[in-house]
């Protein structure tokens, strides 16, 4: 276990030190949860355009559930494991680039979890309508995930765990959404 922690710290320092002062603002914007609001608005529009009001409302309810699940999972694990973030780790003081507010515990990344959940979920929904959307969403989620290492608040292991958990939750919510859409259609035709 100690070897795994040392590997995670070494990989963190390598990836974190790839940054430079001239790119800090860009990565702080990418890591800011409010920076993705225009993207969310675009996806609400695309849902409405491709599926109509009722399926959009169902999907937004599933997204709300999905984000609640990812946030609560990462929060619960962070406060159970209580692993310090790199920016709060005394042994890394002066070794990394810490350009964001630190916070307390870091295992695992809520940003990586929710961005990958959303990428998988929306990628699966829109894959038949827009050829490259799945790949574009994965690239977006990778940028958000890496931003957490860049700004110094998560180890690569935190991010990888978040990516995995988020992907599983996103796929699960996609099937829940598909089930809800089918239920809505069957209720609609029964009446």
Phi and psi in degrees as a GROMACS rama.xvg file:
@    title "Ramachandran Plot"
@    xaxis  label "Phi"
@    yaxis  label "Psi"
@TYPE xy
-62.9331  -37.6645  UNK-2
-63.938  -39.7418  UNK-3
-63.7103  -41.2796  UNK-4
-64.8864  -42.8575  UNK-5
-64.2849  -41.058  UNK-6
-62.5382  -43.6695  UNK-7
-62.0343  -42.3157  UNK-8
-66.3621  -42.4072  UNK-9
-63.7659  -45.1885  UNK-10
-64.0963  -39.4331  UNK-11
-57.3702  -50.7923  UNK-12
-60.9579  -39.8845  UNK-13
-62.9249  -51.7366  UNK-14
-68.5528  -38.7586  UNK-15
-66.5386  -37.527  UNK-16
-77.6997  -4.61959  UNK-17
-68.8424  -17.3998  UNK-18
-74.96  166.088  UNK-19
-146.119  158.7  UNK-20
-54.3311  -34.5386  UNK-21
-69.2382  -18.1237  UNK-22
-106.979  -2.04863  UNK-23
-57.6956  -44.1884  UNK-24
-61.819  -42.9082  UNK-25
-57.5507  -48.0892  UNK-26
-71.454  -29.6396  UNK-27
-67.5591  -34.8489  UNK-28
-68.0936  -46.4738  UNK-29
-60.0131  -38.8303  UNK-30
-79.0066  -14.2942  UNK-31
-75.6225  123.61  UNK-32
-61.8802  -26.1205  UNK-33
-77.252  -16.9796  UNK-34
-67.1044  -21.2636  UNK-35
-89.7228  0.250663  UNK-36
-55.6223  -44.7625  UNK-37
-58.5956  -35.391  UNK-38
-64.6418  -42.0748  UNK-39
-64.393  -40.4285  UNK-40
-62.3519  -43.0449  UNK-41
-58.4239  -43.7402  UNK-42
-70.2458  -32.69  UNK-43
-63.9207  -43.2485  UNK-44
-60.2653  -46.4941  UNK-45
-64.7624  -36.6331  UNK-46
-62.2389  -49.4001  UNK-47
-59.8188  -45.6614  UNK-48
-62.2021  -41.8086  UNK-49
-89.8382  -26.0372  UNK-50
-127.359  -9.34327  UNK-51
88.4732  175.17  UNK-52
-66.4676  -49.1585  UNK-53
-65.5867  -43.0943  UNK-54
-69.3923  -30.9463  UNK-55
-65.7838  -42.9013  UNK-56
-63.0681  -45.0399  UNK-57
-58.1254  -46.508  UNK-58
-63.1019  -41.4701  UNK-59
-64.599  -34.6287  UNK-60
-66.5621  -40.9884  UNK-61
-65.9502  -40.258  UNK-62
-61.5055  -42.8311  UNK-63
-60.4458  -42.7259  UNK-64
-63.1994  -44.3223  UNK-65
-61.3905  -46.0379  UNK-66
-66.4457  -37.5251  UNK-67
-61.4193  -44.3697  UNK-68
-62.0914  -48.1223  UNK-69
-65.4838  -42.3936  UNK-70
-63.7942  -45.9786  UNK-71
-68.7097  -37.592  UNK-72
-62.8855  -49.7344  UNK-73
-65.6198  -38.3222  UNK-74
-63.9859  -46.4784  UNK-75
-63.1338  -43.2764  UNK-76
-68.2163  -42.9094  UNK-77
-54.7352  -43.9213  UNK-78
-86.2286  -5.09315  UNK-79
-92.7581  -46.3169  UNK-80
-75.861  -39.3043  UNK-81
55.7834  45.4898  UNK-82
-86.7125  126.972  UNK-83
-63.4588  146.383  UNK-84
-70.3285  159.377  UNK-85
-55.661  -39.3019  UNK-86
-67.6525  -16.5516  UNK-87
-107.022  -0.836122  UNK-88
-81.4506  114.555  UNK-89
-56.8128  -34.6499  UNK-90
-70.7132  -15.2317  UNK-91
-101.32  0.376696  UNK-92
-58.5253  126.529  UNK-93
82.8  -3.1177  UNK-94
-100.049  -29.4266  UNK-95
-110.135  178.135  UNK-96
-104.393  109.9  UNK-97
-112.599  102.639  UNK-98
-115.711  8.93199  UNK-99
-130.751  165.7  UNK-100
-60.4552  141.662  UNK-101
-80.6045  -53.4293  UNK-102
81.352  -178.012  UNK-103
-96.2061  -79.1729  UNK-104
-104.871  155.557  UNK-105
-125.537  -12.2962  UNK-106
-92.7034  113.646  UNK-107
-115.916  172.446  UNK-108
-71.5743  117.861  UNK-109
-68.1947  -35.089  UNK-110
-62.6297  -46.8388  UNK-111
-64.5537  -39.6611  UNK-112
-63.3095  -52.3515  UNK-113
-71.5171  -35.2753  UNK-114
-68.8042  -39.0411  UNK-115
-72.619  -34.1698  UNK-116
-60.9795  -46.845  UNK-117
-66.2671  -40.4334  UNK-118
-62.6288  -45.666  UNK-119
-66.0343  -46.6303  UNK-120
-59.3396  -55.9712  UNK-121
-70.5638  -34.6822  UNK-122
-59.9953  -42.3406  UNK-123
-69.1132  -38.7898  UNK-124
-65.4481  -44.0448  UNK-125
-95.3826  -2.22009  UNK-126
-58.8335  -30.3069  UNK-127
-83.2528  -14.3226  UNK-128
-98.7278  -31.8166  UNK-129
-135.461  114.702  UNK-130
-53.411  -46.7096  UNK-131
-104.642  10.8211  UNK-132
-67.2721  -37.4038  UNK-133
-60.9727  -48.9482  UNK-134
-63.0699  -41.3343  UNK-135
-63.2644  -39.9795  UNK-136
-67.0535  -38.269  UNK-137
-65.6063  -41.4801  UNK-138
-61.9592  -43.9971  UNK-139
-58.5216  -46.954  UNK-140
-64.2803  -35.7893  UNK-141
-65.0998  -41.6216  UNK-142
-62.7404  -46.0397  UNK-143
-60.5213  -43.676  UNK-144
-64.6351  -46.9835  UNK-145
-64.8788  -31.2607  UNK-146
-58.1591  -29.5019  UNK-147
-69.6207  -31.8462  UNK-148
-76.0121  -44.757  UNK-149
-54.9081  -47.72  UNK-150
-79.8298  -7.20074  UNK-151
91.8757  18.9061  UNK-152
-106.243  -6.02987  UNK-153
-144.303  147.283  UNK-154
-81.4333  159.428  UNK-155
-56.8502  -36.2442  UNK-156
-63.0979  -36.5563  UNK-157
-62.4203  -43.542  UNK-158
-70.0159  -45.4682  UNK-159
-61.9854  -41.6127  UNK-160
-62.2912  -44.0887  UNK-161
-60.9096  -40.6537  UNK-162
-62.2025  -43.7007  UNK-163
-66.6777  -50.4927  UNK-164
-61.121  -44.4715  UNK-165
-61.6173  -40.7562  UNK-166
-62.4063  -43.0962  UNK-167
-64.4836  -46.1646  UNK-168
-63.3844  -41.9223  UNK-169
-61.6241  -44.3909  UNK-170
-66.0916  -42.9077  UNK-171
-60.1814  -42.5635  UNK-172
-70.2989  -30.467  UNK-173
-60.2173  -46.0929  UNK-174
-69.311  -33.5007  UNK-175
-63.642  -43.5591  UNK-176
-62.8744  -43.4037  UNK-177
-61.2541  -42.7152  UNK-178
-61.6261  -44.3434  UNK-179
-64.1438  -40.0099  UNK-180
-62.0298  -43.6293  UNK-181
-65.7252  -39.1162  UNK-182
-62.6771  -42.5271  UNK-183
-62.1655  -43.3974  UNK-184
-63.8695  -40.2554  UNK-185
-70.5924  -36.0464  UNK-186
-66.7402  -40.3408  UNK-187
-63.2976  -41.0857  UNK-188
-79.2079  -23.4735  UNK-189
-72.8541  -26.425  UNK-190
